[in-house]
């Protein structure tokens, strides 16, 4: 009888402990979900302006760089001095050619990487058709850009990752 009483109290204490741990676990799940949804809402609210300005800078830069008439001044307006040295040849070093080159941009896709308050890293995919002396080829160029934020977002440096032919 005494053993039965002891087992009853032990099982009662164990049951209370399990119920208490289960309640603690379920409460932490609810708190975690609430914190996660709050964080997501905050990211969306804060990131909308930054993402829009960043997206406009990257698209504008790519349109100038890969566009039909690349203009030094307009490309330079999207870059820092370091970015200008990376993407533009030195003054007076532009090559003159008799080859007729025409470019038409179809779309620009921007994939964000690390985006912080004052710097960002993105990859831009520029789908375009290049016509050289009447022969056209459609391809997608991928360029990795590092941007810094001064008054606006500016391209600080970058590298052309590669080009893939489109079907």
C-alpha positions, 0 to 999 in steps of 0.5 A: 500500500505504501509503495502504491501511494509513493508511485501515485505521488511520483507519477502525479509530480511527473505528470505536473512536470510534463504538463508544465514543460509542454506549456513552456514549450508551446508558449515559446513557440508562440513568442518565436512566431510573433517575433518572427512576424514582427521582424518580417514586417519591420524588414519590409517597412524599412527595406522598401525605400532602400530597395527601391533606391538601390534597384533604381541605381543598379538598373540605371547603371546597367542601362547606361553600361549596356545600352545602345549609346554608353555615355561616360558622364551618365555612367560616372553619375552612377559610380564612385571614383573607384567605380569609374576607374573599374568600368570606364577606360581612362580619358582619351583611351577610348578605341575608335572602330569601324565595326557597327555595334548595336545593343538592345536591352530586353530586361534587367533582373537584380538579385540582392545579396548582402544589403546593409545600411551604407553598403550593398552587394547585388548581382544584375542579370542583363538580358540583351541583344547585341548586333555586330555588323548585322549579326545578332546574338541574344545573351544574358550578362551577369555582373556583381556590383558592390554599392556604397550609400553616400547621398544616393547609392553609387557603384563602388566596384564590380566584376563581370561574372559571365555571359550566357547565350539565350535561347 
